[in-house]
């Protein structure tokens, strides 16, 4: 199949939803499909495919279309501009399937009779007009499925009018080829004379970063490493580090995806510490979850509802959320209990095998009744373009 992956973000954007979307594109490509990614051109100009491959850690060739930032000077908002500029590419290549991470283009593509899958993780209670436009779009016959990451989110979307049979819940996934531990590890990015604990991802407070910093104060002999985060968040947390007079915290900043696995492989413990005092605690499915498990390094995770949906005590060391003492104790247990570490390593790797992007893509295609592998596909039961316009 020829698959068009439609994105509302800029090429090279490194938030989790962007990484997930580009990795999904790679998942389609790994199953043998021909994939075109349409995204926005960043302010500094187009990004080369080679640079994008490094940023996202890609191993499969993707076609990239980077949309200009204006439509003949129209003063439309970003989302509509992106949807309208994506349309000519879609009409030119006539994809067998559109996979869209956004609200407006999947509404438009399905209205025009293009087989469409949309992925959105909109929070419970969202009220913007774009959300309700997509809800309306799910009633187009060409709209195949709305993919999300939590049954609680799916229940909310259904309550707002999305047909139940057009909702599919899958956790976020992992690029196993990139994150599985090799037999021979590269040189460690960490000090070698101490235990190293790592958190990888953005540094928002609701991700549990304040709790980690307070736990670091309780374990001065352990080095705590933060890999990722915007500079303004690093600066803000650095002030807290100074207030706590911590000498065992290092901020490494954002890294290209190809460099991230080495930070996981060489850590003694990985941290997944989201707060329970944020709505996402009921539905989050962090991209880092599968990456952590695939690395073979044991994980300390906070015991929130959303993580319990996908994990058990056999796969991670659960601790009470928003509790620095509990987090420090969980880290200490793994640093001192080799048998527990080995048990978590084996179970975690096994769980990661079921979380690959290829398996996620395969599950979507099978749910939609489409060809899983790269074979010729035709939409015999999908409205024609002309019929779509008349809906």
Phi and psi in degrees as a GROMACS rama.xvg file:
@    title "Ramachandran Plot"
@    xaxis  label "Phi"
@    yaxis  label "Psi"
@TYPE xy
-100.179  120.208  UNK-2
-115.505  130.616  UNK-3
-102.116  122.361  UNK-4
-102.749  112.778  UNK-5
-100.308  128.325  UNK-6
-125.77  146.157  UNK-7
-94.5967  -7.69384  UNK-8
-94.5884  172.445  UNK-9
-84.5572  147.721  UNK-10
-55.3507  135.834  UNK-11
84.2188  -1.42061  UNK-12
-62.6731  139.466  UNK-13
-121.263  22.2991  UNK-14
-72.376  161.56  UNK-15
-58.3666  -39.9362  UNK-16
-66.5478  -30.88  UNK-17
-71.8213  -44.9736  UNK-18
-59.5301  -44.8678  UNK-19
-58.63  -42.8762  UNK-20
-67.1452  -44.4311  UNK-21
-67.7599  -36.0043  UNK-22
-67.7794  -32.0347  UNK-23
-64.2117  -40.6955  UNK-24
-58.4084  -43.0858  UNK-25
-64.3503  -37.2359  UNK-26
-59.7302  -43.8521  UNK-27
-60.0828  -42.9296  UNK-28
-65.0066  -37.6341  UNK-29
-67.4827  -22.0921  UNK-30
-87.0304  4.61994  UNK-31
99.1701  6.30977  UNK-32
-87.6966  155.697  UNK-33
-91.3324  118.44  UNK-34
-120.238  129.792  UNK-35
-115.93  125.127  UNK-36
-102.297  124.818  UNK-37
-111.757  120.536  UNK-38
-141.995  -178.885  UNK-39
-90.034  147.012  UNK-40
-75.3092  131.414  UNK-41
-71.5567  163.922  UNK-42
-56.7076  -31.6456  UNK-43
-81.7942  0.318075  UNK-44
108.439  177.669  UNK-45
-63.8319  145.446  UNK-46
-103.705  134.544  UNK-47
-68.4738  150.194  UNK-48
-56.9896  -36.6313  UNK-49
-63.6238  -41.9891  UNK-50
-67.8991  -39.6439  UNK-51
-63.9664  -37.4226  UNK-52
-62.2825  -37.1411  UNK-53
-73.2127  -43.9322  UNK-54
-59.2465  -43.4208  UNK-55
-98.0449  -1.5993  UNK-56
65.797  46.9209  UNK-57
-91.2423  144.241  UNK-58
-119.346  -8.23461  UNK-59
-112.606  144.465  UNK-60
-71.1219  132.594  UNK-61
-124.977  144.892  UNK-62
-84.7991  134.891  UNK-63
-114.981  130.658  UNK-64
-120.137  115.788  UNK-65
-105.903  114.067  UNK-66
-73.8303  140.356  UNK-67
-62.8184  160.596  UNK-68
-87.2579  -3.74515  UNK-69
-138.735  154.446  UNK-70
-114.406  92.952  UNK-71
48.3646  34.7231  UNK-72
79.2146  6.90793  UNK-73
-59.9735  140.632  UNK-74
-95.9201  55.2091  UNK-75
-93.0181  160.428  UNK-76
-75.2105  168.788  UNK-77
-58.7948  -42.8696  UNK-78
-68.9156  -44.9266  UNK-79
-66.1341  -39.0795  UNK-80
-60.7752  -43.8326  UNK-81
-63.8078  -43.9262  UNK-82
-62.5242  -45.2045  UNK-83
-69.1276  -36.4149  UNK-84
-73.8642  -24.7366  UNK-85
-73.4172  -29.9372  UNK-86
-56.5811  -46.1184  UNK-87
-58.5804  -38.1166  UNK-88
-64.2852  -42.6203  UNK-89
-63.4448  -42.5177  UNK-90
-68.5826  -29.8925  UNK-91
-72.6365  -46.4848  UNK-92
-90.3857  -14.6449  UNK-93
44.5853  66.9109  UNK-94
-63.5492  150.905  UNK-95
-71.9416  -26.2934  UNK-96
-150.587  137.121  UNK-97
-103.424  127.446  UNK-98
-113.532  114.914  UNK-99
-122.314  132.617  UNK-100
-105.753  84.55  UNK-101
172.208  -178.77  UNK-102
-99.1024  -47.0841  UNK-103
-83.1833  -42.9829  UNK-104
-66.9769  -39.3459  UNK-105
-64.0404  -31.8667  UNK-106
-62.6999  -45.9998  UNK-107
-68.7037  -46.6207  UNK-108
-65.1458  -40.6852  UNK-109
-70.8937  -32.4182  UNK-110
-64.585  -32.1045  UNK-111
-87.2726  7.69795  UNK-112
88.2585  11.8599  UNK-113
-89.3195  129.471  UNK-114
-57.3039  125.331  UNK-115
-134.169  134.738  UNK-116
-118.775  130.013  UNK-117
-115.027  140.003  UNK-118
-115.488  123.584  UNK-119
-147.416  141.659  UNK-120
-116.838  39.5479  UNK-121
-56.6804  135.743  UNK-122
-65.3593  156.604  UNK-123
-63.0431  130.822  UNK-124
95.3117  -0.378316  UNK-125
-59.158  139.969  UNK-126
-129.694  9.20738  UNK-127
-72.9065  155.739  UNK-128
-66.1114  -28.92  UNK-129
-65.9878  -39.0064  UNK-130
-58.7821  -47.5547  UNK-131
-71.584  -25.6727  UNK-132
-66.347  -41.5568  UNK-133
-66.3646  -39.9112  UNK-134
-55.0496  -45.4087  UNK-135
-62.4487  -39.2188  UNK-136
-64.1843  -24.7771  UNK-137
-65.1364  -13.3935  UNK-138
-88.8685  -5.20199  UNK-139
-66.9877  140.865  UNK-140
-66.004  -24.9001  UNK-141
-82.7608  -11.3534  UNK-142
-78.9077  117.327  UNK-143
-91.8147  -46.3694  UNK-144
-161.421  146.196  UNK-145
-103.462  114.99  UNK-146
-94.492  132.519  UNK-147
-144.459  -177.077  UNK-148
-113.948  3.71933  UNK-149
-150.573  140.836  UNK-150
-65.3587  -28.5251  UNK-151
-67.4354  -39.2355  UNK-152
-66.4796  -44.8781  UNK-153
-60.2032  -40.4111  UNK-154
-62.3582  -38.9817  UNK-155
-66.7877  -44.2383  UNK-156
-61.5547  -39.245  UNK-157
-63.1537  -38.8352  UNK-158
-65.7287  -21.6476  UNK-159
-93.6525  -1.83229  UNK-160
122.662  0.469509  UNK-161
-77.8416  127.865  UNK-162
-56.8396  135.795  UNK-163
-59.317  -36.8658  UNK-164
-71.994  -9.14517  UNK-165
-104.666  19.4727  UNK-166
-115.392  132.517  UNK-167
-132.913  130.351  UNK-168
-110.46  121.718  UNK-169
-139.882  142.905  UNK-170
-69.9382  162.195  UNK-171
-63.0448  165.019  UNK-172
-122.037  -174.708  UNK-173
-139.867  145.015  UNK-174
-87.1803  94.3949  UNK-175
-61.6034  -36.2806  UNK-176
-61.0336  -30.5112  UNK-177
-87.6617  -36.5668  UNK-178
-102.874  -13.922  UNK-179
-65.6458  139.331  UNK-180
-68.2684  124.68  UNK-181
-78.186  163.156  UNK-182
-63.9137  -37.3355  UNK-183
-114.851  112.793  UNK-184
-81.034  146.195  UNK-185
-66.3351  174.657  UNK-186
-62.3979  141.549  UNK-187
-69.5985  140.303  UNK-188
-85.4648  2.79288  UNK-189
-111.42  163.67  UNK-190
-61.2955  145.407  UNK-191
-100.667  -2.66057  UNK-192
-105.336  21.0604  UNK-193
-157.574  169.378  UNK-194
-77.3968  137.878  UNK-195
-119.538  125.68  UNK-196
-115.298  137.905  UNK-197
-130.316  144.022  UNK-198
-119.785  130.58  UNK-199
-120.507  123.719  UNK-200
144.706  -171.275  UNK-201
-75.7476  159.04  UNK-202
-108.654  35.2045  UNK-203
-68.86  148.878  UNK-204
-58.9383  -38.1849  UNK-205
-69.2799  -10.6292  UNK-206
-77.725  -5.07221  UNK-207
96.5533  12.6611  UNK-208
-63.3544  -43.2463  UNK-209
-57.2074  -37.0108  UNK-210
-65.9782  -40.1018  UNK-211
-62.8029  -42.2994  UNK-212
-63.4122  -39.4869  UNK-213
-69.9655  -33.1853  UNK-214
-66.5378  -36.2995  UNK-215
-60.8114  -34.2535  UNK-216
-65.7645  -23.7631  UNK-217
-88.8338  -11.5027  UNK-218
-128.912  66.5177  UNK-219
-63.7555  -19.2863  UNK-220
-84.9206  -5.33434  UNK-221
-107.012  135.933  UNK-222
-88.5754  131.555  UNK-223
-108.162  125.09  UNK-224
-117.001  132.94  UNK-225
-113.985  117.978  UNK-226
-112.415  110.992  UNK-227
120.285  -176.745  UNK-228
100.533  142.065  UNK-229
-70.4539  155.135  UNK-230
-60.9561  -37.266  UNK-231
-64.4197  -32.1664  UNK-232
-73.8916  -38.6391  UNK-233
-60.4573  -46.1001  UNK-234
-61.3386  -40.9281  UNK-235
-64.592  -44.2692  UNK-236
-73.6744  -28.1391  UNK-237
-62.9547  -34.9289  UNK-238
-63.2853  -39.2414  UNK-239
-67.1335  -38.0107  UNK-240
-58.1876  -42.751  UNK-241
-67.5734  -38.1195  UNK-242
-62.3528  -39.3692  UNK-243
-83.2862  -5.52627  UNK-244
57.0955  44.0633  UNK-245
-83.0386  135.791  UNK-246
-112.304  7.06418  UNK-247
-123.51  30.823  UNK-248
-127.277  130.911  UNK-249
-129.356  130.409  UNK-250
-101.657  119.534  UNK-251
-93.7702  -14.0043  UNK-252
77.961  -179.615  UNK-253
-65.675  140.267  UNK-254
-128.328  146.71  UNK-255
-58.3614  150.393  UNK-256
-55.1391  -34.4078  UNK-257
-66.3677  -19.9968  UNK-258
-94.832  -16.569  UNK-259
-66.0419  -42.4429  UNK-260
-54.5981  -36.0258  UNK-261
-62.253  -30.8155  UNK-262
-69.6781  -27.6912  UNK-263
-78.7007  -44.7907  UNK-264
-62.2784  -35.1673  UNK-265
-93.6282  -2.82844  UNK-266
-81.1511  150.622  UNK-267
-80.5978  -32.8566  UNK-268
-143.712  143.137  UNK-269
-112.716  146.292  UNK-270
-112.97  131.14  UNK-271
-128.686  81.7911  UNK-272
-111.682  40.6979  UNK-273
-56.7731  147.134  UNK-274
-74.6894  151.662  UNK-275
-86.4812  -7.78347  UNK-276
-94.3156  38.2074  UNK-277
-143.06  140.945  UNK-278
-53.2746  -32.6805  UNK-279
-65.9438  -13.1169  UNK-280
-61.2859  -18.3343  UNK-281
-90.1538  -12.1996  UNK-282
-143.571  -5.33776  UNK-283
-62.2004  146.866  UNK-284
-138.814  81.8989  UNK-285
-61.276  138.533  UNK-286
-58.1394  -36.1173  UNK-287
-65.6587  -19.3646  UNK-288
-57.9847  -54.5458  UNK-289
-65.2072  -35.4227  UNK-290
-64.5097  -44.0584  UNK-291
-58.7476  -50.6774  UNK-292
-62.0311  -41.515  UNK-293
-65.1739  -27.1594  UNK-294
-70.4682  -20.7909  UNK-295
82.3471  6.84543  UNK-296
-95.8101  135.632  UNK-297
-65.6692  151.113  UNK-298
-121.2  133.298  UNK-299
-101.442  123.314  UNK-300
-127.48  147.452  UNK-301
-78.8691  144.825  UNK-302
-85.2417  78.6945  UNK-303
-110.031  161.495  UNK-304
-56.9854  -45.9226  UNK-305
-63.9862  -41.124  UNK-306
-69.4994  -31.6065  UNK-307
-66.2786  -20.6983  UNK-308
-64.2734  -30.1587  UNK-309
-117.624  -14.0362  UNK-310
-128.038  158.773  UNK-311
-126.562  172.826  UNK-312
-66.0874  -15.786  UNK-313
-78.3421  -14.8278  UNK-314
-110.129  -26.9468  UNK-315
-142.639  162.218  UNK-316
-92.0317  102.941  UNK-317
-79.8677  140.244  UNK-318
-135.844  162.649  UNK-319
-63.4908  131.939  UNK-320
-70.1772  154.74  UNK-321
58.4032  28.4977  UNK-322
-128.595  99.2814  UNK-323
-59.2965  -37.2015  UNK-324
-64.6966  -44.152  UNK-325
-64.5321  -39.0574  UNK-326
-65.0165  -44.1739  UNK-327
-62.091  -40.3847  UNK-328
-66.0687  -40.5201  UNK-329
-61.4243  -42.5309  UNK-330
-62.708  -44.5484  UNK-331
-61.2887  -38.9583  UNK-332
-61.19  -43.5824  UNK-333
-72.1685  -30.3344  UNK-334
-71.6925  -18.1169  UNK-335
-113.734  -7.21295  UNK-336
-120.373  92.4129  UNK-337
-65.3809  -34.5005  UNK-338
-68.2383  -39.0853  UNK-339
-65.8634  -39.5409  UNK-340
-60.646  -44.9724  UNK-341
-66.0265  -39.5528  UNK-342
-62.9034  -42.8736  UNK-343
-66.684  -37.8867  UNK-344
-61.6842  -48.5457  UNK-345
-64.5673  -47.3554  UNK-346
-67.419  -36.8989  UNK-347
-66.0197  -43.4284  UNK-348
-63.5787  -40.3378  UNK-349
-61.8545  -44.8234  UNK-350
-62.536  -39.1808  UNK-351
-62.7178  -31.5696  UNK-352
-60.889  -27.7917  UNK-353
-87.9766  -2.14602  UNK-354
-111.663  17.9677  UNK-355
-70.0412  154.466  UNK-356
-62.8435  -33.6045  UNK-357
-62.3586  -42.6419  UNK-358
-68.2957  -35.11  UNK-359
-65.3365  -45.6137  UNK-360
-62.3803  -44.1867  UNK-361
-59.9819  -40.5829  UNK-362
-63.6846  -39.0109  UNK-363
-64.8968  -48.73  UNK-364
-63.7322  -40.6593  UNK-365
-66.2672  -39.9232  UNK-366
-61.5394  -36.7181  UNK-367
-83.9767  -4.03619  UNK-368
73.734  28.9339  UNK-369
-103.145  166.558  UNK-370
-64.9695  128.391  UNK-371
-77.5244  -45.1548  UNK-372
-100.412  169.275  UNK-373
-69.3956  72.1484  UNK-374
-115.213  163.673  UNK-375
-61.5328  138.81  UNK-376
-139.028  139.336  UNK-377
-134.291  145.974  UNK-378
-95.318  73.4435  UNK-379
-62.2105  -32.734  UNK-380
-103.028  15.4449  UNK-381
-103.355  138.773  UNK-382
-57.1317  148.446  UNK-383
-69.5562  168.793  UNK-384
-56.9429  -41.6531  UNK-385
-65.62  -42.2093  UNK-386
-64.7612  -38.7945  UNK-387
-59.8819  -40.7142  UNK-388
-63.614  -25.2221  UNK-389
-88.03  -2.14568  UNK-390
